[in-house]
Structure formats: structure tokens, C-alpha cells
């Protein structure tokens, strides 16, 4: 009997497009640039909604946390 070679059997499934996650992310960013989408890398503070106040409309139906 002959022994099999030391090479592992071929992997099952679909072959990978990218060897590493870094290559995959770089390709994704390149596709975004081609589409004209700009990448934002900084956090922007959100502004809370202003409290409701009115001299004309009765706001008593609103809960107190929405009235201010």
C-alpha cells in the first residue's frame, strides 16, 4: 500500500476573496470612495431636543419630562 502525501485535503466551500480582514476593509473603503461616499472618523456631539414651551398652546397634556 502506498501512503498518501503529506498535503492536506483541499478545503471545502467557497474560496476566500481576501486573505486578511485588513485587505477586506481596504477593498470596502475603496468601493465606498468609488461611489462617492465620504468616511467620517470623528464623533460629533448630538444636540438634545429643545424643551417645549408655549404661551398660546396648553401643554398640560404632555408628560412633565417633555414639558421642561
C-alpha positions in Angstrom: 0.0 0.0 0.0 1.2 3.5 -0.8 0.9 6.2 1.8 -0.8 9.4 1.0 1.3 12.6 0.6 1.6 15.0 3.5 -0.5 17.7 1.8 -3.9 18.3 3.5 -7.0 17.6 1.5 -8.5 20.7 -0.3 -10.7 22.9 1.8 -14.5 22.7 1.2 -16.6 25.7 0.4 -16.2 28.9 -1.4 -12.6 30.2 -1.6 -11.8 33.5 0.2 -11.6 36.7 -1.7 -9.3 38.4 0.8 -6.5 36.9 2.9 -6.9 39.2 5.9 -9.5 41.4 7.4 -7.3 44.5 6.6 -7.5 43.7 2.9 -11.2 43.2 3.1 -11.7 46.6 4.9 -9.4 48.4 2.4 -11.4 47.0 -0.5 -14.7 48.0 1.2 -13.4 51.6 1.7 -12.2 51.7 -1.9 -15.7 50.7 -3.1 -17.2 53.5 -0.9 -14.8 56.1 -2.4 -15.8 54.9 -5.9 -19.5 55.5 -5.0 -18.6 59.0 -3.7 -19.3 58.2 0.0 -17.1 60.0 2.5 -15.8 58.2 5.5 -16.3 60.0 8.9 -13.9 59.1 11.6 -14.7 61.5 14.4 -17.6 61.7 16.9 -20.0 64.6 16.6 -21.9 65.7 19.7 -25.6 65.3 19.4 -27.8 68.2 20.4 -30.8 67.4 22.7 -34.2 68.4 21.5 -35.3 71.8 22.9 -37.8 71.8 25.7 -41.4 72.6 24.6 -42.7 76.0 25.9 -45.7 77.8 24.7 -47.7 80.8 25.8 -50.5 80.0 23.4 -51.0 76.3 23.4 -51.9 74.3 26.6 -49.1 71.8 27.2 -50.6 70.2 30.3 -51.5 67.1 28.3 -47.8 66.4 27.8 -45.9 64.4 30.4 -43.7 66.6 32.7 -40.4 65.2 31.3 -41.4 66.5 27.8 -42.6 69.9 29.1 -39.4 71.0 30.7 
